[in-house]
């Protein structure tokens, strides 16, 4: 296999809220990524609640689209909020739909995780639960740096720009690690 010249990353936000801190973190990641990386954001607001009865009749169109986007991407960047010490139901639902057989698209996929929350721990517990799900799916998660944007309301300006220098630096380093991981795994 040849080395990837541009690493194409699919960003998935575990929140549906337009002004979510996690969506803002993903949008800022687009501006912080290396020149040889491109990030596009997945639309997940039309993914229905998982129902095996529905899946047995075929994947809904929105799920088919998302599964294809995940499969085409060289890597994934997932931003997760933290609800009740875990990932959001929205994100878990997306993973449950996308990972159903056949050909679940997380298999062997390089993945980076980050998260922002109003609390002090910046989604640390949610990220660890997400990592567990990705281990089962054989997604290859970047180990570090870990990006936990705590007290997120103080880290973004009114236009949605990430103003915290440490968080910006960590996201930049995470994206470089994701790019390098994707290239290593593509060999």
N, C-alpha and C positions, 0 to 999 in steps of 0.2 A: 504494500500500500504506500502511496506517496504522502508526504507531509501536507497537512492542510495549509493552504496559503492564507485564507481567511477563515477564522473559526466562527461559524454561524450558531448563535446562542438563542434559544427560545426562553424568554422570561415568563414566569408564571407567578402571578400575585394571588396569595391566598385570601384576599379580601375583595369584595365586590364594590365597596364604597369608593367613589371617584376620588375623594380627598384622603384616602387612607395613607398612613405613613409608609406602609409597605409598597404601595403603588408609587409614591414619591421616591422612595429609595430605588426602585427599579428604573424609574425615569431618570434619576440622577446617575445610575450605573451606565446608562446609555452614553452619557457625556463623559464618563470616567474611563470607559473601556479603551484598551490599546487600539492602535490604528489598524491592526490586523484582526480585529474582532468586530462582528456586527451583532447587535441585540435587537430582536423584535419581541413584542409583547403578545402573548396569547390572549384571545378573548374567551373568557369562560363564563360570562354572565348568562349564556343560554344553555348551559349544561344542566339537564334535569337532575333531580334527586335520583340516586342509584336505586334501581328496582330490577331484580333478576328476572321478573316476569317480562319486563320490557326488553331487557337484553336478549332473552331467548328468542325474541322475534326479530332481532337485529339491532345494531347500534343506532341510536338517534343520530341524525346528520351532524349535530354539533360535536358529538363524541367522536364520530368518524373523522371529522376535520381536525380535532385536537390530537387524536392518536397519530394522524399523518404528520402533523406539525412536529410532534415529539420525535417521531421516527426520522424525519428529514433533518432535524437539528443535529449539529455536531456535539452540542452540550446543552445543559439546562441551567438556568439561574432561577431559583425559587425563593421568593420573599414571603415569609409566613408571619402572620400575627400570632399572638398567644392568647387563647381563650381557655380559662379554667385549667391552666398549667399544661396545655397541649396545643397542637395545631388547630386551626379553624375547621369547622365542619365543611366549609366551602372547599378548602384544599383537600381534605380527606376524601370528599365526594369526587373531586376531579381525579385524584389518584385511583380511587376504586373503579371508576368508569374506565379510565385509560389503561389500567393494568389487566383488564379481563382478557382471557385468551380469545382467539389465538394471537400469537405474535405480539405479546405485550411489549411496548416500545421503550420501557425503562431498562431493559436487559442490556448490560454493558455500557450504559450511557453515562458519560461524565456529568456530574451534578455539583453545583455550588449552592450553598444555602446562606441566607441572611435574613434578618428580621428587625422590625422596629416596633416598639410599644411605648405606651405612656409610663409603664412601670420602670423600676430600676434595672431589672435584669434583661431587658431588651430581647425577649423571646427565647432565652436560653433553653427553657424546659420544652417549649414547642419544637425547637430545632432538634433536640435530642430525640423526641418522638418521631419527627419526620425522618431523621437518620435511620431509625429502626425500621420504618416502613420501606425505605429505599434499600436497606440491606436485604430484606426479604425479596425485593424485586430485582436484585442484582444490579442496582444503579451504583456507580462508583463515585462516592462523595469525596469532594476535596476536604481534607482534614483541617487545614488551616491556611489563612487566618480565619478565625471565627468572627463573624460580624454581628454583634448584638448592639443595636441602637436603642439604648434606654432613654427614658424621659424625652421621647421623640418630639413632643410638642415644643421643646426648646431648641431643637436641632435643625429645624426647617424655617425659612423665612416665609413671608406672606405669599410669595410667588412659587413656593414649593422647592426652592433651592436648598440643598443640604449645606448648612453653614458650619457644621462641626468638622474641623480639620482632621481630627482623629478618625472619625467615621469615613470621611472621604478617602483618606489614606488607606484604611483597611479595605474598603470596597475596591479601590484600585488594585491593591495587592491580591485580593481574592480573585479578581478578574484575570490577572496575569497568571495566577496559579491554575485557574480553570482553563485558560488557553493552553498552558503548557501541559496540563493533564490530558486535555482532549487530543493534543498532538501526539503525546506519548502513547495513548491508547489506540490511536488510528494507525500506528505502524504495523 
